[in-house]
Structures are given as C-alpha cells and as structure tokens.
Amino acid sequence: MEKATSNAQKRKNFEFPHVFVLLFGIIVLVAILTHFIPAGEYERGETSDGRLEVIDGTYHAVERTTIDFFDVFQLFHKGIVEGADIIAFILIIGGTFGILNATRSIDSGFVWISNKLEGKEIIIIPIVMTLYSLGGATFGMSEETIPFVLISIPLALRMGFDSIVGVAMVLVGVYSGYAGAFLNPFTIGVAQGIAELPLFSGIGFRILIWLLYTGLGIAFVMFYAIKIKKDPIKSTMYHLDQSLNMENTDGVKLLHRHIFIIALFLLTIVSLAAGVMLFDWYIIEMSALFLIMGIIAGIVYGMRANQIAEKFVDGCKDIVLAAVSVGFAYGILVVLQETSTIDTILYTVSTWVKNLPTSFSAIGMYVVQIVMNFLVPSGSGQAALTMPIMTPLSDLTGVSRQTAVFAFQLGDAISNVFIPTSGIVMGSLAIAKISWIKWIRWLFPLIVIQYAIGAVLLIIAHQFIWTF
C-alpha cells in the first residue's frame, strides 16, 4: 500500500519539461555531438533561378569549429536572429488576433456553428482537415498554419474536444497534405526540378497517396476526438483546457458587425492563398495582410485607435512564448551550421545508401531524407541539399529519379509534424500550451503507421510504378 502511494506521489510530482527546457537540452546535446562529428562541406553552385544547390562529389573536410560552454548560451540570441522573420510574423499575428478576439466575432461564429452542429460536431474535423491538407498538397501551406492554430483551438474546445484536437486538425491536416503533395512548388517542384523531371509529373499516383495519407490522418484525429467527446477526463490536456476558462456564451448573439468581421477574416484567408500562389507572397506580405485585417476589424467594431493598439499589445503578450520558442528551435540549426556538420551527416548517410543492395536503395534514400529533415526542416532547403546527391545516386543504384523524389517527399513530410527543429511545430504547440513530449506520445501511433506505409509505398513505386 505504501509502495503504491509512493508511486502515485512520484507521478503527481512529475512535470513535463517546459518547451525551453526541452530545447535547451537538445541544443546542449547537439553541441556535444559536434565535438565528435568531423566538419566538412560540399561546394555549392547557383541555379538559373537563384537557388543554391550542393554539387555532388565536392565534399571535403574543413577546419573544425566547436561549440563551447559560453557559446551554447549565445545560441539563443543567434537562433532568435536566425528565426526573426517567423518570430516577427508570429507576434504580428498574435497582435492581430488580440484585436479580433476583443470583437468576439470569431467566438460568436463558433457559438453559432456549435448550435447548428449540436450532436454532429465530429463532422467539422474531416471538413477542416481536408482543406488544410489541400493547402499542404498544393501551395505548400506552412508558416500560414499559425493563424489557423489560434482559430482551431477555441473551435475544438467549443465543440467539446480538447486543444490537442485543435492543433492536430491544422498540423496533421497540413502535413498529411505534404506527404501526398502533388502540386507543392516548394517540395515536389524544387525536387523534380533538380532531378530534371517534368514539373509535377506523376501527379495521378501522388493524388492517390494524398487521399491515403489525408484519410489516415483524419481517421486518427476523429477516433481520438470521439473518445474525448465521450469522456473529457481521458484527455491529457483536460485540466489545462479547463483552466482556459472559456467565457460563458449564454446570450451571445451573432450581430451584423460580427458577420462583417467574419467575412473580412474569410476574405483575408482567400487573399492569403491567392497571394502565396499567384504573387509569391511570403511572411512580410502575409504579416501586412493580417495587420490590415486587424485594424479594419477594430474600426468596424467601434474601437478607438488607442484601444486597437492596446488589444494588439495584449495579443502579442499571449503569444510571446510561441515566438521565443521558434528562436530556441532555430538555435539547434545554428549549432549544425556553425560547426559544418550538416554536410558531413549527408555525406555519411549517402555513402551508406550507395553500399546497399539495389533492392534496398529506395528505402535507404527514404531513411536519409527522414534523418535530414530533423536537421533541415525547410522542404525546399532539404531538397536543395539532398536531391543533387540523391539524383546521381539513384542512377547508380538502379532507382528511378521519380522514386528518389518520392522518397524525399515522404521523408520530408511525415516528420514535419513533430520535429523539434521546426519553428512552426514548436510555435504551434507553445500557443496551445502542449508540451512536445505530450504531443509525441499522442502522435506516436500515427507516425509509426505513416512511416511503415511510406516504406511499402516506396517498394511498390520502385517495383511497379517508376521502374528504372
């Protein structure tokens, strides 16, 4: 009896590491490992469209640069500087939503939706996730997910789910789209360009993959959501979600000004998608768009200029944890860049693939891309780093270039939803106050299934679809 009480007390005293503690631990670990990894670099050349690509066969050793005790603490500042664009974007989005939330327009819209879908709330999940997945599969939705996380969490809570469902609808949805990407210019487009393949070729097979991975992600999130809806206490986020103190919505009405602001928000989202796809908008343009929306929303609601400014600042305060988390995550990447170890890791694993039997080479490429995605979370960056090496390697090992691109596509996409070096993931989790360890524990079954299916699909593609 005493032993059971002792164990229960230990469980009660256990705390999940704060996101800063976790990231600090990873930075220290990576800094230590760089003392044992040889420093080396590939030469890089500029393509006709201005991209830097690795030149295969040019790997060479360089002078070792180590990260010492004092250097570790400088990495946080360097990481924040490196991730400044995304951090500024997050703060502006947070401020904008501070204004938007003060109007209670989105909240009123959620109450209206909840009333309309009473007893059928679960159908919101496949609808929302399919839209996000399409965003990932087509125009490479990525940084754009952060505003939607701010919307999806209160939506999920209003529907009787938890904050994990709110984050999962966005992240699992978007990165399921990446796994089955068929028109994504930042992953498939860059990779096929480097591999000298027709742009977006193999689209029919990739659409089937998109349907498979999107359906799998939706099923996983829905199964969990149904369980939480029946018994909210089963959620690991139950007590924290309860502390959010969702405001009493009794008597809340959807007024004309609320409808106008919701329409303004939807117009902003449409403009965002159009700007990204048609005019190559990125973080600066997206920030400006949301800032304009926030100011107009405040004016329509009847706020004075000072009130709009105050609500903007309040919104920034609420999201500062997410913003700084991005800087800490970038600190991990700075370690690898400053010590010239990324190229060494790529050279080592690509050499390993070269020595595999032909039948296993496609799987070897898949493993390489999985490993490299932890070090280079940017899809286009990973393609520019790995595909100049994987392309000639595929020719040597009897794997088609299309299969090599597919290995990149899956290896990049599946881990996107959980890697701690991703500012998008760590920022989104920080917004929801979900620890990375909790997220991994919840997501682990889906990750295993997706990786296993990916391996099977690669074998099918290698043997029957894109034969050498």
C-alpha positions in Angstrom: 0.0 0.0 0.0 2.8 2.4 1.0 4.7 1.5 -2.3 1.6 2.3 -4.4 1.2 5.6 -2.5 4.8 6.4 -3.2 4.5 5.7 -6.9 1.3 7.8 -7.1 3.2 10.6 -5.4 6.1 10.4 -7.9 3.6 10.5 -10.8 2.0 13.5 -9.2 5.3 15.3 -8.7 6.5 14.6 -12.3 6.3 17.5 -14.7 6.7 17.5 -18.4 9.7 19.6 -19.4 8.9 23.2 -20.3 9.5 23.8 -24.0 12.5 26.0 -23.2 14.0 23.2 -21.0 13.5 20.7 -23.8 15.0 22.8 -26.5 17.9 23.8 -24.2 18.6 20.1 -23.6 18.6 19.4 -27.3 20.9 22.3 -28.1 23.4 21.1 -25.4 23.2 17.5 -26.8 23.8 18.6 -30.4 26.6 20.9 -29.3 28.3 17.9 -27.5 27.8 15.7 -30.6 29.5 18.2 -32.8 32.7 17.6 -30.9 32.7 14.1 -32.4 31.3 14.6 -35.9 34.0 15.7 -38.4 33.5 19.1 -40.0 33.0 19.1 -43.8 31.3 20.9 -46.6 30.1 20.4 -50.2 30.7 23.1 -52.7 27.5 24.9 -53.8 26.5 26.4 -57.1 23.8 28.9 -58.1 21.0 27.7 -60.4 19.4 29.8 -63.1 16.6 30.8 -60.7 19.0 31.9 -57.9 18.8 28.8 -55.7 22.0 27.4 -54.1 22.4 23.7 -54.8 25.0 21.2 -53.5 27.5 20.0 -56.1 27.8 16.2 -55.8 31.3 14.8 -55.4 32.7 18.0 -53.9 32.6 17.0 -50.2 35.8 17.9 -48.4 36.9 18.3 -44.8 37.2 21.7 -43.3 38.6 23.1 -40.1 36.6 22.1 -37.1 34.6 24.7 -35.2 33.4 23.6 -31.8 30.7 25.0 -29.6 32.0 25.6 -26.1 30.2 26.3 -22.8 29.8 30.1 -23.3 28.9 29.6 -27.0 25.9 27.5 -26.0 24.3 30.5 -24.3 25.0 32.7 -27.3 23.0 30.3 -29.5 19.6 31.5 -28.1 20.3 35.1 -29.4 21.6 33.7 -32.7 18.6 31.5 -33.0 16.2 34.4 -32.4 18.1 36.4 -35.0 18.0 33.5 -37.5 14.3 33.0 -37.0 13.5 36.7 -36.8 11.1 36.6 -39.9 8.9 33.9 -38.4 9.1 35.4 -34.9 8.0 38.8 -36.2 5.2 37.1 -38.1 4.0 35.3 -35.0 4.0 38.4 -32.9 2.1 40.4 -35.6 -0.4 37.5 -36.0 -0.8 37.4 -32.2 -1.4 41.1 -32.0 -3.9 40.9 -34.8 -5.8 38.1 -33.1 -5.8 40.2 -29.9 -7.8 42.8 -31.8 -10.0 40.2 -33.5 -10.7 38.3 -30.2 -11.7 41.5 -28.5 -14.5 41.9 -31.0 -15.8 38.4 -30.0 -16.8 37.9 -33.7 -15.0 34.6 -34.1 -16.3 33.5 -30.7 -19.8 34.3 -31.8 -19.3 32.5 -35.0 -18.2 29.4 -33.1 -21.2 29.5 -30.9 -23.4 29.7 -34.0 -21.7 26.7 -35.6 -21.9 24.8 -32.3 -25.6 25.3 -32.1 -26.1 24.3 -35.7 -24.0 21.2 -35.4 -25.2 20.1 -31.9 -24.7 16.4 -31.7 -22.9 16.3 -35.1 -19.8 18.3 -34.1 -17.5 15.5 -35.3 -18.1 16.4 -39.0 -16.1 19.6 -38.6 -12.9 17.6 -38.4 -12.9 15.9 -41.8 -14.0 19.2 -43.5 -11.4 21.3 -41.8 -8.6 18.8 -42.2 -9.3 18.2 -45.9 -9.0 21.9 -46.5 -5.7 22.2 -44.6 -4.4 19.1 -46.4 -5.2 20.6 -49.8 -3.2 23.6 -48.7 -0.2 21.5 -47.9 -0.5 19.4 -51.1 -0.9 22.4 -53.5 0.6 25.7 -52.5 2.8 24.4 -49.7 0.9 25.9 -46.7 3.4 26.1 -43.8 4.0 29.4 -41.9 0.4 30.2 -42.8 -0.7 27.5 -40.3 0.0 29.6 -37.2 -3.1 31.9 -37.5 -5.3 28.8 -38.0 -3.9 27.2 -34.8 -5.2 30.3 -33.0 -8.6 29.7 -34.5 -8.8 25.9 -34.3 -8.0 25.5 -30.6 -11.1 27.5 -29.4 -13.2 25.9 -32.1 -12.2 22.4 -30.9 -12.9 23.4 -27.2 -16.3 24.8 -28.2 -17.1 21.5 -29.9 -16.4 19.5 -26.8 -12.9 18.2 -27.9 -9.6 19.3 -26.5 -6.6 21.5 -27.5 -4.8 18.5 -29.0 -7.6 18.1 -31.5 -7.4 21.8 -32.2 -3.7 21.7 -33.1 -4.0 18.3 -34.8 -6.7 19.5 -37.2 -4.1 22.0 -38.5 -0.7 20.3 -38.3 -1.8 16.7 -39.1 -4.0 18.1 -41.8 -1.4 20.2 -43.5 1.5 17.7 -43.2 -0.7 14.9 -44.4 -1.1 17.1 -47.5 2.7 17.3 -47.7 3.0 13.5 -47.7 0.7 13.3 -50.7 1.8 16.6 -52.3 1.0 16.8 -56.0 1.3 20.5 -56.8 3.5 21.8 -53.9 6.1 24.0 -55.6 8.4 24.1 -52.5 8.8 20.3 -52.2 7.8 18.4 -55.4 8.5 21.4 -57.6 12.1 22.0 -56.3 12.9 18.3 -56.1 11.7 17.4 -59.6 13.5 20.5 -61.0 16.8 19.3 -59.5 16.2 15.7 -60.7 15.5 17.1 -64.2 12.0 15.6 -64.3 8.9 17.3 -65.8 7.3 19.6 -63.3 4.6 17.8 -61.2 4.9 14.6 -63.3 3.5 11.5 -61.7 0.5 13.5 -60.4 -2.0 10.7 -60.7 -0.1 8.4 -58.3 0.6 11.3 -55.9 -3.1 12.2 -55.7 -3.8 8.6 -54.6 -1.1 9.0 -52.0 -2.7 12.3 -50.9 -6.1 10.6 -50.4 -4.5 7.8 -48.4 -2.5 9.9 -46.0 -5.2 12.5 -45.6 -7.8 9.8 -44.9 -5.4 8.2 -42.4 -4.8 11.5 -40.6 -8.5 12.3 -40.4 -9.4 8.9 -39.1 -6.7 9.1 -36.4 -7.8 12.5 -35.1 -11.5 11.6 -35.3 -11.0 8.4 -33.3 -9.3 10.4 -30.5 -11.9 13.2 -30.7 -14.8 10.8 -30.3 -13.1 9.3 -27.3 -12.6 12.7 -25.7 -16.1 13.8 -26.5 -17.5 10.8 -24.6 -15.2 11.2 -21.6 -13.3 14.5 -21.5 -11.2 13.4 -18.5 -9.3 11.0 -20.7 -7.6 14.0 -22.3 -4.1 14.7 -21.1 -4.9 18.3 -21.6 -8.2 18.2 -19.6 -7.1 20.2 -16.5 -5.1 22.8 -18.6 -8.0 23.2 -21.0 -10.4 23.7 -18.1 -8.1 26.5 -16.8 -8.6 28.4 -20.0 -11.9 29.4 -18.7 -13.9 29.7 -21.9 -16.3 32.6 -21.5 -19.9 31.9 -20.8 -21.7 32.1 -24.2 -25.2 32.2 -22.8 -27.0 35.0 -24.7 -24.2 35.5 -27.2 -25.7 36.6 -30.5 -24.2 36.8 -33.9 -24.6 40.5 -34.7 -24.3 42.2 -38.1 -20.9 43.7 -37.2 -19.7 40.2 -36.2 -20.8 38.8 -39.5 -18.9 41.6 -41.3 -15.7 40.9 -39.4 -16.0 37.2 -40.0 -16.5 37.9 -43.7 -13.4 40.2 -43.5 -11.4 37.3 -41.9 -12.5 34.9 -44.7 -11.6 37.4 -47.3 -8.2 37.7 -45.7 -7.7 33.9 -45.9 -8.7 33.9 -49.6 -6.4 36.8 -50.3 -3.6 35.0 -48.4 -3.9 31.8 -50.5 -4.1 33.9 -53.8 -1.1 36.0 -52.8 1.0 32.9 -52.0 0.1 31.0 -55.2 -0.1 33.9 -57.7 2.3 36.6 -56.4 4.9 34.6 -54.4 3.9 36.3 -51.1 5.8 35.3 -48.0 6.0 36.3 -44.4 6.3 40.1 -44.9 3.2 40.3 -47.2 1.2 37.9 -45.0 2.0 40.0 -41.9 0.8 43.2 -43.6 -2.4 41.5 -44.8 -3.3 40.3 -41.3 -2.4 43.7 -39.8 -4.7 45.4 -42.2 -7.5 43.0 -41.3 -7.0 43.6 -37.5 -7.1 47.4 -37.9 -10.3 47.3 -40.0 -11.9 44.8 -37.6 -11.2 47.1 -34.7 -12.6 50.1 -36.6 -15.8 48.2 -37.6 -16.3 47.1 -34.0 -16.1 50.7 -32.9 -12.8 50.7 -31.1 -10.7 53.9 -30.7 -7.2 54.0 -32.0 -5.7 53.6 -28.5 -8.0 50.6 -27.9 -6.8 48.9 -31.1 -3.2 49.4 -30.0 -3.9 48.1 -26.5 -5.6 44.9 -27.8 -2.7 44.4 -30.3 -0.2 44.5 -27.4 -2.4 42.1 -25.4 -2.4 39.7 -28.3 1.4 39.9 -28.6 1.7 39.1 -24.8 -0.4 36.0 -25.2 1.8 34.6 -28.0 5.3 35.7 -26.9 6.1 32.1 -25.6 5.4 30.7 -29.1 7.6 33.4 -30.7 10.6 32.8 -28.5 10.2 29.0 -28.9 10.8 29.5 -32.6 14.1 31.3 -31.8 15.2 28.4 -29.5 14.4 25.9 -32.1 16.5 27.8 -34.6 19.3 27.7 -32.1 19.6 23.9 -32.8 20.1 24.6 -36.5 22.7 27.3 -35.8 24.8 24.7 -34.0 24.9 22.5 -37.0 25.6 25.3 -39.4 28.4 26.9 -37.4 30.1 23.6 -36.9 29.8 22.5 -40.5 28.3 19.1 -39.6 25.2 19.0 -41.7 27.1 18.2 -44.9 29.1 15.6 -43.1 26.0 13.8 -42.0 24.6 14.0 -45.5 27.8 12.6 -47.0 27.9 9.8 -44.5 24.4 8.6 -45.0 24.5 8.9 -48.8 27.6 6.8 -48.8 25.8 4.2 -46.7 22.9 4.2 -49.3 25.4 3.7 -52.1 26.7 0.5 -50.5 23.2 -1.0 -50.0 21.9 -3.8 -52.3 19.9 -2.3 -55.2 16.6 -3.6 -53.9 17.1 -1.7 -50.6 18.4 1.6 -52.1 15.0 3.3 -52.3 14.4 2.5 -48.6 17.9 3.8 -47.8 17.1 7.1 -49.6 13.9 7.3 -47.5 15.8 6.9 -44.3 18.3 9.5 -45.4 15.5 12.0 -46.0 14.0 11.3 -42.7 17.3 11.9 -40.9 18.0 15.1 -42.9 14.5 16.5 -42.2 15.5 16.8 -38.5 18.5 18.9 -39.5 16.9 20.9 -42.3 13.1 21.3 -41.6 12.6 23.5 -44.7 11.2 21.4 -47.5 12.8 23.5 -50.3 16.1 23.7 -48.2 16.2 19.9 -47.8 15.5 19.4 -51.5 18.3 21.8 -52.4 20.7 20.0 -50.0 19.9 16.3 -50.7 18.5 16.0 -54.2 21.7 17.0 -56.0 23.3 14.0 -54.3 20.3 11.6 -54.4 19.7 12.2 -58.2 23.0 10.8 -59.4 22.9 8.2 -56.6 19.6 6.9 -57.9 21.1 6.5 -61.4 24.0 4.5 -59.9 21.8 2.2 -57.7 19.1 1.4 -60.3 16.4 3.5 -58.6 14.4 5.8 -60.8 14.7 9.6 -60.3 10.9 9.8 -59.8 11.2 7.3 -56.9 14.1 9.3 -55.4 11.8 12.4 -55.4 9.1 10.3 -53.8 11.5 9.2 -51.1 12.3 12.8 -50.4 8.6 13.7 -50.4 7.7 11.1 -47.8 10.9 11.5 -45.7 10.4 15.3 -45.6 6.6 15.3 -44.9 6.0 12.7 -42.2 8.4 14.0 -39.7 7.3 17.6 -40.3 4.5 17.3 -37.8 6.8 16.6 -34.8 10.4 17.6 -35.4 11.7 19.9 -32.6 13.8 21.9 -35.0 10.6 23.1 -36.8 9.6 26.6 -35.6 6.1 26.0 -36.9 5.6 22.9 -34.8 7.2 24.3 -31.6 5.4 27.6 -32.0 2.0 25.9 -32.6 2.5 23.7 -29.5 3.5 26.7 -27.4 0.4 28.5 -28.4 -1.7 25.5 -27.2 0.5 25.0 -24.1 1.0 21.4 -25.2 4.4 20.0 -24.3 6.4 18.5 -27.1 6.7 15.2 -25.2 2.9 15.0 -24.8 2.5 15.7 -28.5 4.9 12.9 -29.4 3.2 10.4 -27.1 -0.2 11.2 -28.6 1.1 11.2 -32.2 3.4 8.2 -32.0 1.0 5.5 -33.3 0.2 7.7 -36.4 3.9 8.4 -37.0 4.7 4.7 -36.9 1.8 3.8 -39.3 2.7 6.6 -41.7 6.4 5.6 -41.8 5.5 1.9 -42.3 3.0 2.7 -45.1 5.7 5.0 -46.7 8.2 2.2 -46.9 5.6 -0.1 -48.5 4.6 2.6 -51.0 8.3 3.2 -51.9 8.7 -0.5 -52.7 5.6 -0.5 -54.8 6.7 2.6 -56.6 10.2 1.2 -57.2 9.0 -2.2 -58.4 5.8 -1.4 -60.3 5.2 2.3 -60.9 8.5 4.1 -61.6 10.8 1.3 -62.7 14.3 2.2 -63.6 
